[in-house]
Amino acid sequence: MPRGPLRLAGSFVVLIAVLVAAARAGAIETMAREAFLMDMTTESVLMEKNADAPMAPASMSKLMTIYMVMERLQDGHLSLDDTFSVSETAWRKGGAKSGSSTMFLNPGSRVRVEDLLRGIVVQSGNDASIVIAEGLSGSEGQFALEMNLRAREMGLEDTNFVNSTGWPDPEHRTTARDLAHLAKRTITDFPQYYHYYAEKTFTYNGIRQGNRNPLLYKDLGADGLKTGHTRASGYGLVATVKRGERRLILVVNGLPSVKARARESERLIERGYREFQNYALFKAGERVTDADVWLGTSPTVALYIENDLLITLPRKARRGMKVSVRYEGPIPAPIKAGDRLALLTVTAPGTDPTEVPLVAAEDVERLGFLGRLGTALKSILWGASG
């Protein structure tokens, strides 16, 4: 069988996208100390700033507390109608007496899980967070250990929780990147409970409080997630906006004021939608091209893509995109359907290439002896390769 260098088959230019690092595609600047903006579907990073630097998350760490609650609701170990008792500790550390964000729970009272959940999500109640921790794990310290174990299982390698509230502690740290991925897991894992994050107000114990997420009050498509603020962290926000089928997740931290948090978050979201776009290149199972076959019952085999190829890129990088299919061929028979035979490569100026395997669409049997002999003679006499 003739064998040569890797051949380019079906090389062509189309209008598509490629996974890019925002820093290489033209960075979006921000006044935030830490920031991370990603497309949720493709997980493409649209911008980042100190995204892996340890930071104090303040109440944004309540995302993990809420995640633990929703997980237990989903697996049936907890019901929205279950009740937990408000301990003296929860009241003193997180109630009205503490002077921190609170649900205004009364010590000794019993509170429904659904109310506690809304109290954490909407009101950022420290008392509600401690009640949940004690109710699920016996103590806030034990709950923090369980939070960390679950965080490791989820791949949040740069996160460490000391408490359920985000109360300042030198060891209570996370990163903007970890918070973005925690937000993604929350949205995808709990569609039946995620709606709580979009609630603008919640009234408990006769006290009505508004959600601190500034994007919920604008016509942006925002439906979550959580704010945070301490003296050490500055003003932060984990936010998400959905427009049509596309959802962006934003994390900012270290901003100087409530007003700056609102303005900068909106600006970054708008930049993300304006300057980046998702492009569908191929659908799962779609034929991409044909590859030449050596000594097969068919001279070619169809190559298809296994999964949808949806990629994000800057709008200005849309021109000049190239797609090529590379394989070493002709490919010797026999070939089985599903064999990975080629690589589809997407390139663009100033970006890293994206490579996706292509697989055989059908079986191709090897020719019998006479067929192989005839093909070999043609190859010798006329240079035919099929």
Secondary structure as the mmCIF struct_conf table of DSSP 4:
data_model
#
loop_
_struct_conf.conf_type_id
_struct_conf.id
_struct_conf.beg_label_comp_id
_struct_conf.beg_label_asym_id
_struct_conf.beg_label_seq_id
_struct_conf.end_label_comp_id
_struct_conf.end_label_asym_id
_struct_conf.end_label_seq_id
BEND BEND1 PRO A 5 PRO A 5
HELX_LH_PP_P HELX_LH_PP_P1 LEU A 6 LEU A 6
STRN STRN1 ARG A 7 PHE A 12
BEND BEND2 LEU A 15 LEU A 15
HELX_RH_AL_P HELX_RH_AL_P1 ALA A 22 ALA A 25
HELX_LH_PP_P HELX_LH_PP_P2 ALA A 27 GLU A 29
BEND BEND3 MET A 31 ARG A 33
STRN STRN2 GLU A 34 ASP A 39
TURN_TY1_P TURN_TY1_P1 MET A 40 THR A 42
STRN STRN3 VAL A 45 LYS A 49
BEND BEND4 ASN A 50 ASN A 50
TURN_TY1_P TURN_TY1_P2 ALA A 51 ASP A 52
BEND BEND5 ALA A 53 ALA A 53
STRN STRN4 MET A 55 MET A 55
HELX_RH_3T_P HELX_RH_3T_P1 ALA A 58 SER A 61
HELX_RH_AL_P HELX_RH_AL_P2 LYS A 62 ASP A 75
TURN_TY1_P TURN_TY1_P3 GLY A 76 GLY A 76
BEND BEND6 HIS A 77 HIS A 77
TURN_TY1_P TURN_TY1_P4 LEU A 80 ASP A 81
STRN STRN5 THR A 83 SER A 85
HELX_RH_AL_P HELX_RH_AL_P3 GLU A 88 GLY A 94
BEND BEND7 GLY A 95 GLY A 95
HELX_RH_3T_P HELX_RH_3T_P2 ALA A 96 SER A 98
TURN_TY1_P TURN_TY1_P5 GLY A 99 GLY A 99
BEND BEND8 SER A 100 SER A 101
HELX_LH_PP_P HELX_LH_PP_P3 LEU A 105 ASN A 106
TURN_TY1_P TURN_TY1_P6 PRO A 107 GLY A 108
STRN STRN6 ARG A 110 ARG A 112
HELX_RH_AL_P HELX_RH_AL_P4 VAL A 113 VAL A 121
TURN_TY1_P TURN_TY1_P7 VAL A 122 GLN A 123
HELX_RH_AL_P HELX_RH_AL_P5 ASN A 126 SER A 137
BEND BEND9 GLY A 138 SER A 139
HELX_RH_AL_P HELX_RH_AL_P6 GLU A 140 GLU A 153
TURN_TY1_P TURN_TY1_P8 MET A 154 GLY A 155
TURN_TY1_P TURN_TY1_P9 GLU A 157 ASP A 158
STRN STRN7 ASN A 160 ASN A 160
BEND BEND10 VAL A 162 THR A 165
TURN_TY1_P TURN_TY1_P10 PRO A 170 GLU A 171
STRN STRN8 ARG A 173 THR A 174
HELX_RH_AL_P HELX_RH_AL_P7 ALA A 176 ASP A 189
TURN_TY1_P TURN_TY1_P11 PRO A 191 TYR A 193
HELX_RH_3T_P HELX_RH_3T_P3 TYR A 194 ALA A 198
STRN STRN9 THR A 201 TYR A 204
TURN_TY1_P TURN_TY1_P12 ASN A 205 GLY A 206
STRN STRN10 ILE A 207 GLY A 210
HELX_RH_3T_P HELX_RH_3T_P4 PRO A 214 TYR A 217
BEND BEND11 LYS A 218 LYS A 218
TURN_TY1_P TURN_TY1_P13 ASP A 219 LEU A 220
STRN STRN11 ALA A 222 THR A 230
TURN_TY1_P TURN_TY1_P14 ARG A 231 SER A 233
STRN STRN12 GLY A 234 ARG A 243
TURN_TY1_P TURN_TY1_P15 GLY A 244 GLU A 245
STRN STRN13 ARG A 246 LEU A 255
BEND BEND12 PRO A 256 SER A 257
HELX_RH_AL_P HELX_RH_AL_P8 VAL A 258 GLU A 275
STRN STRN14 PHE A 276 PHE A 282
TURN_TY1_P TURN_TY1_P16 ALA A 284 GLY A 285
STRN STRN15 ARG A 287 TRP A 294
BEND BEND13 LEU A 295 LEU A 295
STRN STRN16 GLY A 296 GLY A 296
BEND BEND14 THR A 297 PRO A 299
STRN STRN17 THR A 300 ILE A 305
BEND BEND15 GLU A 306 ASN A 307
STRN STRN18 LEU A 309 PRO A 314
HELX_RH_3T_P HELX_RH_3T_P5 ARG A 315 ALA A 317
TURN_TY1_P TURN_TY1_P17 ARG A 319 GLY A 320
STRN STRN19 LYS A 322 TYR A 327
BEND BEND16 GLY A 329 PRO A 330
STRN STRN20 ILE A 331 PRO A 332
BEND BEND17 ALA A 333 ALA A 333
HELX_LH_PP_P HELX_LH_PP_P4 PRO A 334 PRO A 334
STRN STRN21 ILE A 335 ILE A 335
TURN_TY1_P TURN_TY1_P18 ALA A 337 GLY A 338
STRN STRN22 ARG A 340 THR A 347
TURN_TY1_P TURN_TY1_P19 PRO A 349 GLY A 350
BEND BEND18 THR A 351 THR A 351
STRN STRN23 THR A 354 ALA A 360
BEND BEND19 ALA A 361 GLU A 362
STRN STRN24 VAL A 364 VAL A 364
HELX_LH_PP_P HELX_LH_PP_P5 GLU A 365 GLU A 365
STRN STRN25 ARG A 366 ARG A 366
HELX_LH_PP_P HELX_LH_PP_P6 LEU A 367 LEU A 367
HELX_RH_AL_P HELX_RH_AL_P9 PHE A 369 TRP A 382
#
